[in-house]
């Protein structure tokens, strides 16, 4: 048996719920990290998600920005943590963490950071610093961990189509890439690159300027694995065709398959996941 873990920036779950349900039914991932829900906390479509066979925990936001969720196929995620540690004043819904089976899952929606330079870019870098600090504590745990989501970082020039139009964009700045690189230097494994070290793979295509039609994409959705989980990595890829359906998100689902482990964390639910009570 194996476990399929996916990350998908849905770009408004209200507008794209039918597309999400179609993909869940076809791809049948066991764990899903969703970003950019764009809903108030009490607007999460819990009944539809449950009817599709998934338990869920989530974090919405007022106003309707950001938003993250973790879905578990046939199970309720447990041991829920909402919000990234390190700044009690940060109310943006950009991080949620839970256990699904034996795997600790961190769902990430990192700040975009544009325009840069400026306060939004400063917030992005500070948020990534907080993520790196939290990731360090997860890395040293004895549990398999995945940090999956929209990092809003293009790691290298191999992860973007040939262009100069993004030169001033926060996603490609040296400071953004350096922060992502620190995670890899600490030992986290970029699953897509582990399986496809030289392939040009994209996960995001802007709606503007026919970038989808031209395959003018970026790789900004990543699944980083600690050693306990990377040792179980079987496959990794992108469901690129999902980006091409009518009414699609501008991101495509990115996924890994890992060999099955023992369910050390099952049945330890410490929150009411159906209501998804906010922190």
C-alpha positions in Angstrom: 0.0 0.0 0.0 1.1 3.6 -0.7 -0.1 7.1 0.3 -0.6 9.9 -2.2 -0.1 13.4 -0.9 -1.0 16.4 -3.0 -0.9 20.2 -2.7 -3.3 22.4 -4.7 -3.7 26.1 -4.7 -7.4 26.1 -5.5 -7.7 29.9 -6.1 -11.1 30.3 -4.4 -12.8 27.2 -3.2 -16.2 28.8 -3.7 -15.6 29.4 -7.4 -13.8 26.1 -8.1 -15.4 23.6 -5.8 -16.8 21.5 -8.8 -13.3 21.4 -10.3 -11.9 20.3 -6.9 -14.5 17.6 -6.5 -13.8 16.3 -10.0 -10.1 16.1 -9.3 -10.6 14.3 -5.9 -12.9 11.8 -7.6 -10.4 11.1 -10.4 -7.0 11.4 -8.7 -8.1 10.0 -5.3 -5.3 11.5 -3.2 -5.1 10.3 0.4 -3.9 13.7 1.8 -4.6 17.1 0.2 -3.2 20.5 1.2 -5.3 23.4 -0.2 -4.3 27.0 -0.4 -6.0 30.3 -1.3 -9.5 29.2 -0.1 -10.6 32.9 -0.1 -13.5 32.2 2.4 -14.6 33.2 5.8 -13.9 30.4 8.3 -17.5 29.3 8.5 -17.9 29.2 4.7 -15.8 26.1 4.2 -17.9 23.5 2.2 -17.5 20.8 4.8 -20.6 18.8 3.7 -19.5 18.6 0.1 -16.0 17.6 1.1 -17.3 14.9 3.5 -19.6 13.6 0.9 -16.6 13.2 -1.4 -15.1 11.0 1.3 -12.7 13.4 3.0 -12.3 14.7 6.5 -11.0 18.2 6.8 -9.5 20.9 8.9 -9.1 24.4 7.7 -8.5 28.1 8.5 -10.4 30.9 6.8 -9.9 34.6 7.1 -11.8 37.8 7.2 -11.7 39.5 4.8 -11.8 36.7 2.2 -8.1 36.3 1.6 -5.6 33.5 1.9 -7.0 30.4 3.7 -5.6 26.9 4.0 -7.0 23.4 4.6 -5.9 19.7 5.0 -8.0 16.9 3.7 -7.7 13.2 4.7 -9.4 10.5 2.5 -11.6 8.4 4.7 -10.2 10.0 7.9 -10.3 13.1 10.0 -6.9 14.9 10.3 -5.8 15.1 14.0 -3.4 17.0 16.2 -4.3 20.3 14.6 -2.2 23.4 14.8 -3.4 26.6 13.2 -1.0 29.4 12.4 2.7 29.6 12.1 4.5 30.2 15.4 6.6 33.3 16.0 4.2 36.2 15.6 1.1 36.3 17.7 -0.1 39.4 15.8 -0.1 37.7 12.5 -3.8 36.8 11.7 -3.3 35.8 8.0 -4.5 32.3 7.3 -1.3 30.9 5.8 -0.4 27.8 7.8 -2.2 24.8 9.2 -0.6 21.5 10.5 -2.2 18.2 11.3 -1.5 14.5 11.4 -3.0 12.2 8.8 -2.3 8.6 9.5 1.4 8.4 10.5 2.4 11.6 8.6 2.7 15.1 10.0 1.4 17.5 7.3 2.2 21.2 7.2 0.1 23.1 4.7 1.8 26.3 3.5 0.6 29.4 1.7 3.6 31.7 1.8 3.1 35.4 1.1 3.5 36.6 -2.5 5.6 39.6 -1.5 4.8 41.9 -4.4 5.5 44.7 -4.9 9.1 44.6 -3.9 10.9 46.2 -2.3 8.4 47.3 0.3 6.4 46.1 3.4 4.8 43.1 1.6 8.2 41.8 0.6 9.5 42.4 4.1 6.6 40.4 5.5 7.3 37.6 3.0 10.9 37.3 4.2 10.0 37.4 7.8 7.3 34.8 7.3 9.7 32.5 5.6 12.2 33.0 8.5 9.4 31.9 10.8 8.7 28.9 8.6 12.4 27.9 8.6 12.5 28.1 12.4 9.3 26.0 12.8 10.6 23.5 10.1 13.7 23.0 12.2 11.7 21.7 15.1 9.7 19.4 12.8 12.8 18.1 11.1 14.3 16.8 14.3 11.1 15.0 15.3 11.0 11.2 14.9 7.8 11.4 12.7 7.6 11.5 8.9 6.8 15.1 7.9 5.8 16.8 4.7 5.7 20.6 4.2 3.4 21.1 1.2 2.0 24.1 -0.4 2.4 27.3 -2.5 5.8 28.7 -1.3 5.6 31.6 -3.8 9.3 31.0 -4.6 10.8 29.9 -7.9 13.9 28.1 -6.6 16.1 28.4 -9.7 16.1 29.5 -13.3 15.2 25.9 -14.3 11.9 26.4 -12.6 10.6 29.2 -14.8 10.1 29.6 -18.5 12.6 31.7 -20.5 11.6 35.3 -19.8 12.7 38.6 -18.3 9.1 39.7 -17.3 9.5 38.3 -13.8 12.9 39.9 -13.1 11.5 42.3 -10.6 9.0 39.9 -9.1 9.3 38.8 -5.5 9.0 35.1 -6.4 12.5 35.1 -8.1 14.4 37.6 -5.9 17.7 36.3 -4.4 16.4 36.8 -0.9 13.4 34.6 -1.6 15.5 31.9 -3.2 18.0 32.1 -0.4 15.2 31.4 2.2 14.0 28.4 0.2 17.6 27.2 -0.1 18.1 27.3 3.6 15.3 24.7 4.0 17.1 22.4 1.5 20.5 23.0 3.2 19.0 22.0 6.5 18.1 18.6 4.9 14.6 18.9 3.6 14.1 17.1 0.3 12.4 18.8 -2.7 10.4 15.8 -3.8 9.8 16.9 -7.4 13.5 17.5 -7.9 14.4 14.3 -6.2 12.4 12.4 -8.8 13.0 14.7 -11.7 16.4 16.4 -11.2 16.7 17.9 -14.7 13.1 18.1 -16.1 11.5 21.4 -16.7 8.3 21.1 -14.6 5.8 23.9 -13.8 2.9 24.1 -11.3 1.5 27.6 -12.1 0.5 29.4 -15.2 -0.8 33.0 -15.0 -4.1 33.7 -16.7 -2.5 36.7 -18.5 -0.9 36.7 -21.9 -1.8 33.2 -22.9 0.8 31.8 -20.5 -1.1 28.5 -20.2 -1.4 28.1 -24.0 2.3 28.9 -24.4 3.4 26.7 -21.4 4.9 29.8 -19.9 4.9 28.5 -16.3 6.6 28.6 -13.0 7.3 26.0 -10.3 6.2 27.5 -7.0 4.2 24.6 -5.4 6.5 22.3 -3.5 6.5 19.3 -1.2 9.5 19.2 1.1 10.1 15.9 3.0 12.2 15.2 6.1 14.5 12.1 6.1 11.9 9.8 7.6 9.5 10.5 4.8 11.9 11.0 1.9 13.2 7.5 2.5 9.7 6.3 1.6 9.4 8.4 -1.6 8.1 6.4 -4.6 7.0 9.0 -7.1 6.3 12.7 -7.6 4.7 14.7 -10.4 2.1 17.4 -11.4 -1.4 16.8 -12.7 -0.8 19.4 -15.4 -4.0 18.6 -17.3 -6.1 19.9 -14.5 -4.9 23.5 -15.3 -6.4 23.2 -18.8 -10.1 22.5 -17.9 -12.7 25.3 -18.1 -12.8 27.3 -14.9 -9.5 26.0 -13.6 -7.3 27.4 -11.0 -4.1 28.9 -12.3 -2.2 26.2 -10.4 -2.1 22.5 -11.0 -2.1 19.8 -8.3 1.4 18.7 -7.3 1.8 15.3 -5.6 4.0 12.6 -4.2 3.5 8.9 -3.5 5.1 7.4 -0.5 5.2 3.8 0.7 2.9 3.0 3.6 4.1 3.4 7.2 2.6 2.6 10.6 -0.3 4.7 11.8 1.3 6.0 15.0 -0.9 9.1 15.1 -4.3 7.7 14.0 -7.2 8.3 16.4 -5.5 11.1 18.3 -7.8 13.9 17.2 -7.6 16.8 19.6 -10.0 19.2 17.8 -13.4 19.1 16.4 -12.5 19.0 12.7 -16.0 19.3 11.4 -16.4 22.8 12.7 -12.7 23.6 12.1 -12.7 26.0 15.1 -10.2 28.9 14.5 -7.3 29.5 16.7 
